[in-house]
Amino acid sequence: MSNTRFAGAEPTRPNAPVLLWLVGITALPEIVLTLTGGGLFGMGNLRNVAMMYGAFWNGIFHGWQPVYTGQREIMFVTYALLHGGLMHLVANMVVVLALGGIAVVRLGQWGFLQLYVFSAIGGGAAYALIATSTSPMVGASGAVFGLIGAWKYWDWQHRRAMGAPMGPLVRQLIGLALLNVILWLALSGLLAWEAHLGGFIVGWAFAAAVTPPLRRMA
């Protein structure tokens, strides 16, 4: 990461090309799968094929066999390019656009992309280590929660430097945890909260590692 520009890079370009390209590339598979989902052009099973080749398949540590060489490794990223439907995609991309600009301002475009990819990998790793479900996992929420983790780290860092109370931050984190519980219940346990947790931890750690310390204010 020695060539990455951090801390205040590109302050006037929160909607940088890398952010917009990332959203576009992530949106493209779901748009194609939605258009072909009803059998249009005779490709009604395309989503199943995409899941087989691109989703995160749990069991990586328990004898799971890939369908192509390198799938064990590449699925830690490809799962973040697939979604369970348009609403799933839109919900994730709205957060990416909202928080991605903050990350670009802080880290620069390359730093933002590193944060996003590492958080997706962290989300997949946590899912593999914690989850017991054998269902395939898709969605950019691991990376999204990495952006949230970095954002909350910067909030913590600012509050600490200014001597501001941590109560609001603690309440936000509790609210975030409760939101995951509510969504998990509403979705009958189909929410991959493990990926959220892994992405958040990696995002917080990444921001802590690359962000210069702030001087305490008296």
N, C-alpha and C positions, 0 to 999 in steps of 0.2 A: 504494500500500500504506500510505498515511498513516493510515488509520483502523483498521489491523489491530493487535490487541493481541499483542505478542510477549513472549517471555521470562517464563515463569512464569504465564501466563494460565491460568485455570481449572484449578488444580492438583488439585482434587478430582474432576474429571470427565473421566478419560481415555477413557471410553466415551461420548463426547458424542453428541447426536442427529445431528450432521452426519456423523459416522463411521458410525453405524448405518444412516442413510439411504443413504449412499454404497454400503455393502456390499449393502443391499437392492436398490437400483436396478441395481447391477452384476450381481447374481445373477439378477434377473428375466428378462432375455433368454435366458440359458442354460437356465433352468428351462423356459421356454416352448418353446424349440427342442428340448430333450430330450424333452418330452412329445409334441411333434408330429413327432418325428424318424421314427417308424415309420409315418407316414401317418395318424395320428390326426386325425379331423375333416377328412380330405382335404387336409391341409396338409404333406405330406411334403417339399415343396421349399422350405419356409419358411427353412431354414438357408441355402440358396443365395441366396435373396432378401436375407436379412440381410447376408450376406457382400458381395453386390454393392453394397448401399447403405451399409453401415457399416464394412466392413473398411478397413484401410490398404492402398491399392494402390500398389505401387512404380512408378516411372516418371514421377513427378510432374514431374521435370526433363527428361524424354525423350519428350515428345509424348503422354503418357497423356491420354485424353479422359474426363472425368467423365460420369456418366449423369444428373446433375441439377445445377442451379446451386448453387454453394457447396460442392460435395462436396470439392474440393481443400483447402478450409480446415477443414471440419467433421470430416473423417476423422482429423485429428490428435487428436481427442478421442473420436470414436465407436468407434474400433478398441478402445479400452480398456474398452468396455462389452460386447464380444463375446468369446467364448472357444471353444476347440476341443473342449470337452466338460466334463462335470461335474468330473472330476479336475483339469483345468486351472484351472477356476474356483475350486475349493476350495483348491488350493495357493496361489493368489494372494490369496484373501480371508483365509486364515489369517494370512498375513504382514501384510496391511493391518490386521487387528484387533490384531495383536501390536505393530506399530510405529506404527500410527495414534494409539494412546493416548499414546505418548511424544511424538509431534508435536503433539497437541492440548495437552498440558501445556506444551510449549515455546512454541507459536505461537498458541494459541487455536484456536477452531473455524474461523474464516475463514482464518487463516494456514495451517492444515492443508490446507484445501481448495485454496488457492492453490498450495501445494507439490505437491499431488497432480496438479492439472491441468497446471501448468507442466512437471512431470516427464513426464507422458504426452506432451505436445507435444514435449518434448526427445527422448523416445524415438522418436517418429515422425520427427522431423527427422534424427536420426542414422541411422535405417533408410533414409530416402530418400537420404541422402548417401553411405552406405557400402555398403549391401546391393546385390547384383547379382541376387538372386532376383526373379522376376516374380510369385511366388505372393502372394496376399493375406495380410496380417499382422493377427492379432487377439490380444487378451489385455491384461490390466492390468499386465503385468510391467514395462513402462517406468515407470509410476507407482510400482510396488512398489520398483523399484530406486532411484527418487528418494527414497522414504522411507528406504531403506538408506543412501543417500548422505548424507542429512541426519543420520541417526543416527551414522554414522561420523565426520562432521564434528564433532558435539558430543563424541564420544569423544576425537577429536584435540584439540579445544579444551580439554577438561578435563585431559587428560594434559599438555598444554603448560603450562597454568596451574599445575598441581601439581608440575611437574618430573618427572613419571612417565615411565618408559621407553616408547618408541614401538614396541618390538619386538612386543608382543601385537597391536597394531593392524595393523602391517605383515603379520603372519602371517594375520590375519583377512582382509585384502584379497587376499592371495595365494590363500588358500583359496577365497574367493569367485570369483576368476578361474578357478581349477582346476575348481570346481564347474560353471561355465559351459562349460568345455571338455568335461568328462565328459558333461554333458547334451547338448551339441551332437553328440558322437559317438554317444551312445545313441539320439538322435532322428534319426540319419542326416542331420545338417545342417539340420534343420527348426527349430532353436532360433534365435529372432531376438535373438542376442546384441548386435547393433547397437543395438536398442532398449533393452536392459539398460544398455549403456554410456552412451547418451545420457541416459537417465533418471537414472543414478547421478551423472553430471557436473552435471546441472541441479539435482538435490537437494542435492548438496554446495555448489554455488555459491549456491543460494537460502538455505540455512542460514547460510552465511558472510555473506551480504549483510544478513540481518535479525536475526541473533543478536548482542546486545551483547557486546563483548569481556570476557573474564574477566581479573581482575587476577592477575598472577603471584604465587604464594606462595613465600616464602623458605624 
